[in-house]
Amino acid sequence: MVPVSTTSEFLLADARAALRRRASEESRTELSRAFGAWLLRDTNLDSEFASLVREAATREGARQDFHAVAILGFGADAGLLAAGEIEALKKGLRRQAGRGVVIDELPAAFCSDAVGVLGVVLGTKVVADTEVTDQVVKWISKFLKRSYDAERTEEWQRCLFAAVDLQLGSLLNLSIPKSLGSADVRTALVARGVMEAGGDWPTDQDAQHTLSLAMRELPDELPHDRAALRLAAVESVIQATVVVGGKGPASAPKGSQPLSERDVRVHDAIGRERFCSLTNAEIMRDTTVKKPLRAEGLDPGEAAKRCLDRIRNAKGYPLSREVSKKRASRN
């Protein structure tokens, strides 16, 4: 619960508007546009996000570069990729994993691209191909720690690199920065499900610091990706719970996040009753839904679990652990 005074309401409204302007400037790269759309899940950005993903999926050879693969990765995590586009992503991941990480005795440019590396890893998890995953893990492990430790790396980028390490199973044990100035980045990443809130950075405190940062710092001084992270964090805090004028909490509806067409088809195939009574693991074992899941390119695994969790969050259904707790209390 984050208290907000009437004066702060106006300051926060101005900050949100300024962040949105900064995070939507035309000068952004295609990867920045995809990253912002993945973070915000705004219905107004759906068509642009889908267009970026479709275009990236058509690239082949040298045109299937690091940014194209990262865009596909964010699209995959958002549930936007069809089966053919998943294959394009898999091909791109293999291609990237074969690239050298040093050019003329200097780290390749992509090594320091925290946003792009996150997109690549998210795509790898959705593909869930053991051979591809091994290749990507070996490739990223060659430069991830060095990029994290580099003097020029900023705190918000270290948060993303640490999140990448978490997604890879904490192979390098990169610590998530705990500074107050990176509270909004942690909040945004927790909201997007790429890391969990920890005891070292209580969610409520990070929420308070997120709003404070938004009202105190000028968005024009932030890189586009940083502004998108802050905006996503602010929106997630506001949607979670806000006390306005001391009148009590105003919670946003759980179903406020839009679903992709594929996620809607998956939802319809499974049905509300199963989501409310079964865990994700039980749904994936259900013989009546295995076929429709596979038809959407979702064999039991991490990609299917992410899809089911997106649907639970969007529809306000209980998460797997909540289903388990409710069942245990009955027993």
C-alpha positions, 0 to 999 in steps of 0.5 A, a space after each residue: 500500500 503506497 500512500 499518495 497525497 493530493 499534491 503528489 497525485 498531480 506530480 505523479 500524473 505529470 511524471 507519468 505523462 512525461 515518461 510516456 512521451 520520453 518512452 514513445 519518442 520516434 527516435 527509438 530503435 526497433 528493439 527499444 520499441 519492442 522492449 517498451 511494448 513488452 514492458 507496458 503491455 498497452 493495447 495501444 502498442 499491440 499492433 506496433 509490437 506485432 508488426 515488429 515481431 512479424 518483420 523480425 521473423 522474416 529476416 534471414 542471413 546477415 539481416 537476422 541480427 542480434 536485435 532481430 533475435 531479441 525482438 523475437 525473444 520479447 515477442 515470444 515471451 509475450 505469446 505473440 509468435 506463431 509456430 513458424 516464427 518460433 522456428 525463425 527465433 530458434 534459427 536466430 538463436 543458433 546463429 547468435 550463439 555461434 558469434 564471437 564475443 571479441 572483435 579486434 581485442 574488444 568486446 562486441 557491441 552486443 555484449 553490453 546491450 542489456 536489453 538485447 541480451 534479456 530478449 535473447 534469453 527470454 526467447 531461449 526459455 520459450 523455445 525450450 530446446 535443450 541443444 539451443 539452450 546449451 549453446 546460448 548459455 555457453 555463449 552468454 557465459 563468455 561475456 555476461 559477468 564482464 559486461 555486468 562488472 564493466 565500469 561503464 555499465 549503469 545500475 539499471 543495466 546491471 539489474 537486467 544482466 542479473 535478471 538474465 543470470 536468474 533466467 539462466 539458473 544463476 550460473 554466475 551468481 550475479 547480484 541484483 543491485 539493491 540501490 534506491 535508484 534502481 528500485 523502479 527497475 526491480 519493480 518493473 522486472 518483478 511485474 514482468 515476471 523475470 525475477 521475484 521480489 526478495 527480502 533484500 528489497 521489500 516490494 512496498 519499499 521499492 514501490 514507494 521509491 519508484 513513485 519518488 524517483 518518477 516525481 523527482 527525476 526528469 524523464 528527458 535525462 533518461 535513455 529511452 529504455 530506462 524511461 520505459 522501465 520506469 514507466 512500466 514500474 510506475 504503472 504496475 505500482 498504481 495498478 497494484 494498490 494506491 491510497 489516494 488522499 488517505 481514503 484507502 486502497 484503490 486496487 486495479 482490476 486483475 484482468 487489466 493486462 491484454 492477452 495475445 490472440 494465441 493466449 486467448 485461444 489457449 484460455 478458451 481451450 482450457 476453460 475457467 474451471 480448470 484454471 481455478 481448480 488445477 495447477 499449471 502442472 496439472 493442466 499440462 498433464 490433462 490429456 484433453 488439453 495437451 493437443 490444443 497446447 501442442 497445436 499452439 507450439 506449447 509442449 509442457 515446459 517453461 513456455 507453456 507455464 509462462 503462457 498459463 501464468 499470463 492468462 491467470 494474471 490477465 483473467 484474475 484467476 488464482 496462481 498455481 500456488 494459490 490453488 495448492 494452498 486452497 486445496 491444502 486448507 480444505 484437507 
